[in-house]
Amino acid sequence: MLCCLLQMRTTRKVSVWPVGLVGGRRYERPVVENGKVVGWYTGWRADRPFAIDMAGFAVSLQVILSHPKAVFKRRGSQPGMQESDFLKQITTVEELEPKANNCTKVLVWHTRTEKVNLANEPKYHLDTVNIEV
């Protein structure tokens, strides 16, 4: 977790990274090419504008202050769309700042006191990047 926090400190606008044990997979992550986010490796609805888990991004305080009407809706968003609904108000995919070695290292995990469900792991295409989880 310390590595993730140290990388968050360099966020200029909105930074992103992989999250382990989420979406029924070992990990989900932004797909990065040439230092830019070009897609999403996810177990659920890769067509979302920002197919990312809440634990997979950081927003600079300056961005929050410069978008005073931007809100994270507890209600009014479709299930699984809260992150996208929020991020659409403050940034674009092109502006995202990949962290964690161009999103090839898992620095944060979803943890629960229940057995991990990796039901989506075998259902979808394999990632082209080898990530240790």
HELIX and SHEET records of a PDB file:
HELIX    1   1 LEU A    2  MET A    8  1                                   7    
HELIX    2   2 MET A   54  GLY A   56  5                                   3    
HELIX    3   3 LEU A   61  SER A   66  1                                   6    
HELIX    4   4 GLN A   82  LEU A   87  1                                   6    
HELIX    5   5 VAL A   93  GLU A   95  5                                   3    
HELIX    6   6 ALA A  100  CYS A  103  1                                   4    
HELIX    7   7 GLU A  121  LYS A  123  5                                   3    
SHEET    1   A 3 PHE A  57  VAL A  59  0                                        
SHEET    2   A 3 VAL A  14  VAL A  16 -1                                        
SHEET    3   A 3 GLU A  97  PRO A  98  1                                        
SHEET    1   B 4 LYS A  36  TYR A  41  0                                        
SHEET    2   B 4 ARG A  25  GLU A  33 -1                                        
SHEET    3   B 4 VAL A  19  VAL A  22 -1                                        
SHEET    4   B 4 VAL A 108  TRP A 109  1                                        
END                                                                             
